[in-house]
């Protein structure tokens, strides 16, 4: 069984970021969406190992705003709004990874993703919500069985210590990573490192 990538999102506190950077994760996410309770204005000036990719999360942001954050050191951009395939294609010229997020529910039409196939590096499937994620609730993962494209994806939405084993049991080679956030928080933007260590032991089969 392949090893899934681990993305921890919604980081904000410098000391917490430094502690998280010592754990075996692959991506660390920073949310640049003002309506999020985990919003951060700038990429924190904290040393993060090159083995961990810094991800900027945006919702319908101007390209100039995203480029500014890329210049600060992002390696990956995660888009949660109505960003068009053409917009994603423009961002690809900045030589970064692009994750395009989509909310999933029983009304989801996979055909809406087709124009992004071959442009974005990954999809991220989250629980559908008006606030563009951050619900802390999982969606029905059985819906992923009808996902028709080859583009790999991250699984997000309400992942916690009780349901991560179920996520690991999903038999889909296109599932390449887990996105961990609200269920591992002391408060918005501050992660519980001990719970994260427990999760990593489960995921890494330690």
C-alpha positions as CSV (number, residue, x, y, z in Angstrom):
1,X,0.0,0.0,0.0
2,X,1.4,3.4,-1.0
3,X,2.1,6.0,1.7
4,X,-0.3,8.9,1.6
5,X,0.9,12.5,1.7
6,X,-0.1,14.5,4.8
7,X,-1.3,18.1,4.6
8,X,-1.9,20.1,7.7
9,X,-3.9,23.2,7.0
10,X,-4.9,26.4,8.8
11,X,-1.6,27.2,10.4
12,X,-1.0,30.7,11.9
13,X,0.9,30.7,15.2
14,X,4.8,30.8,14.8
15,X,5.6,28.5,17.7
16,X,3.0,26.0,16.6
17,X,4.3,26.1,13.1
18,X,7.8,25.4,14.3
19,X,6.7,22.4,16.3
20,X,4.6,21.1,13.4
21,X,7.6,21.4,11.1
22,X,9.4,18.8,13.2
23,X,6.8,16.2,12.3
24,X,6.8,13.9,9.2
25,X,4.3,15.9,7.1
26,X,4.4,16.8,3.4
27,X,2.4,20.0,3.2
28,X,1.7,22.9,5.5
29,X,-1.3,25.2,4.6
30,X,-1.8,28.9,5.3
31,X,-5.2,30.4,4.6
32,X,-5.3,33.8,2.9
33,X,-9.1,34.1,2.9
34,X,-10.4,36.9,5.1
35,X,-13.6,35.2,6.1
36,X,-11.9,32.2,7.5
37,X,-11.3,31.9,11.3
38,X,-7.8,30.7,10.4
39,X,-7.0,33.7,8.2
40,X,-3.4,34.9,8.1
41,X,-2.3,38.1,6.4
42,X,1.2,37.1,5.6
43,X,3.2,33.9,5.2
44,X,4.8,33.5,8.7
45,X,8.6,34.2,8.7
46,X,9.3,30.8,10.3
47,X,11.9,28.3,9.1
48,X,10.2,25.3,7.5
49,X,12.2,22.3,6.1
50,X,12.4,22.2,2.3
51,X,10.8,18.7,2.6
52,X,7.5,20.4,3.6
53,X,5.7,22.3,0.9
54,X,4.1,25.6,1.9
55,X,0.5,25.9,0.6
56,X,-1.4,29.1,0.2
57,X,-5.2,28.7,0.4
58,X,-7.2,31.3,-1.6
59,X,-10.9,31.9,-2.5
60,X,-11.5,34.0,-5.6
61,X,-8.4,36.0,-5.0
62,X,-6.8,38.3,-7.6
63,X,-3.9,36.9,-9.4
64,X,-1.7,39.7,-8.2
65,X,-2.5,38.8,-4.6
66,X,-1.6,35.2,-5.2
67,X,1.6,36.1,-7.0
68,X,2.6,38.3,-4.0
69,X,2.3,35.3,-1.7
70,X,4.1,33.0,-4.2
71,X,7.0,35.5,-4.0
72,X,7.0,35.1,-0.2
73,X,7.8,31.4,-0.6
74,X,4.7,29.3,-1.5
75,X,5.3,26.1,-3.5
76,X,1.7,25.2,-3.9
77,X,-1.6,27.2,-4.4
78,X,-4.9,25.7,-3.3
79,X,-8.0,27.3,-4.9
80,X,-11.4,27.1,-3.1
81,X,-13.5,29.5,-5.1
82,X,-14.9,29.7,-8.7
83,X,-11.5,30.1,-10.2
84,X,-11.7,29.2,-13.9
85,X,-9.5,26.7,-15.8
86,X,-7.9,29.6,-17.6
87,X,-7.1,31.3,-14.3
88,X,-5.4,28.0,-13.1
89,X,-3.5,27.8,-16.4
90,X,-2.2,31.3,-15.9
91,X,-1.0,30.4,-12.4
92,X,0.8,27.4,-13.7
93,X,3.2,29.7,-15.5
94,X,4.5,30.6,-12.0
95,X,5.9,27.0,-11.8
96,X,4.0,26.0,-8.8
97,X,1.7,23.1,-7.9
98,X,-2.0,23.8,-8.1
99,X,-4.7,22.1,-6.0
100,X,-8.3,22.9,-7.0
101,X,-10.8,22.2,-4.3
102,X,-14.4,21.1,-4.8
103,X,-17.2,20.6,-2.3
104,X,-18.7,17.2,-2.7
105,X,-22.3,16.1,-1.9
106,X,-25.1,14.1,-3.6
107,X,-25.7,16.9,-6.1
108,X,-22.1,17.0,-7.3
109,X,-21.6,16.8,-11.0
110,X,-18.1,15.4,-11.8
111,X,-18.4,16.8,-15.3
112,X,-17.8,20.3,-13.8
113,X,-14.2,19.1,-13.1
114,X,-13.5,18.1,-16.6
115,X,-12.1,21.5,-17.8
116,X,-9.5,21.4,-15.0
117,X,-8.2,17.9,-15.9
118,X,-4.7,18.2,-17.3
119,X,-4.3,21.8,-15.9
120,X,-4.3,21.4,-12.1
121,X,-1.9,19.0,-10.4
122,X,-4.4,17.7,-7.8
123,X,-8.1,18.0,-6.8
124,X,-9.1,18.3,-3.2
125,X,-12.5,17.0,-2.2
126,X,-14.1,18.6,0.8
127,X,-17.5,18.7,2.4
128,X,-19.7,21.1,0.3
129,X,-20.4,24.3,2.2
130,X,-21.2,28.0,1.5
131,X,-18.1,29.0,3.5
132,X,-15.7,27.1,1.2
133,X,-14.6,24.4,3.6
134,X,-13.7,24.4,7.3
135,X,-16.9,22.6,8.3
136,X,-15.2,19.9,10.4
137,X,-17.7,17.4,8.9
138,X,-16.9,14.5,6.5
139,X,-18.9,13.9,3.4
140,X,-20.1,10.5,2.1
141,X,-16.8,9.1,0.9
142,X,-18.8,6.5,-1.1
143,X,-19.5,9.3,-3.6
144,X,-15.8,9.1,-4.6
145,X,-16.5,5.7,-6.3
146,X,-18.1,7.5,-9.2
147,X,-15.2,10.0,-9.6
148,X,-14.2,9.4,-13.3
149,X,-10.9,11.2,-13.9
150,X,-7.2,10.2,-13.5
151,X,-6.2,13.5,-11.7
152,X,-5.1,12.5,-8.1
153,X,-6.9,14.0,-5.2
154,X,-6.6,14.9,-1.5
155,X,-9.4,14.0,0.9
156,X,-10.5,16.7,3.2
157,X,-13.4,17.4,5.6
158,X,-13.8,16.3,9.2
159,X,-10.8,13.9,9.3
160,X,-10.1,12.8,12.9
161,X,-8.6,10.0,14.9
162,X,-11.8,7.9,14.6
163,X,-12.3,8.0,10.8
164,X,-8.8,8.2,9.5
165,X,-8.6,4.4,9.5
166,X,-11.7,4.4,7.2
167,X,-10.0,6.9,4.9
168,X,-6.9,4.6,4.7
169,X,-9.2,1.8,3.7
170,X,-10.4,3.6,0.5
171,X,-9.1,1.5,-2.4
172,X,-8.3,4.2,-4.9
173,X,-4.8,4.8,-6.3
174,X,-5.9,8.3,-7.1
175,X,-6.2,9.2,-3.4
176,X,-2.8,10.6,-2.8
177,X,-3.2,12.6,0.5
178,X,-5.2,13.5,3.5
179,X,-5.9,17.1,4.5
180,X,-6.0,17.6,8.3
181,X,-7.4,20.7,10.0
182,X,-10.2,21.5,12.4
183,X,-10.6,18.2,14.2
184,X,-7.0,18.6,15.4
185,X,-7.2,22.1,16.8
186,X,-7.1,23.6,20.3
187,X,-8.7,26.7,18.7
188,X,-8.8,27.9,15.1
189,X,-5.3,28.3,13.8
190,X,-3.6,26.4,16.7
191,X,-3.1,22.7,16.3
192,X,-3.0,20.0,19.0
193,X,0.4,18.4,18.3
194,X,-0.2,15.4,20.4
195,X,-3.3,14.5,18.5
196,X,-1.5,15.0,15.2
197,X,1.3,12.7,16.3
198,X,-1.4,10.0,17.0
199,X,-2.8,10.5,13.6
200,X,0.6,10.2,11.9
201,X,1.2,7.0,13.7
202,X,-2.1,5.6,12.3
203,X,-1.4,6.9,8.8
204,X,2.3,5.8,8.8
205,X,1.3,2.4,10.3
206,X,3.7,2.8,13.2
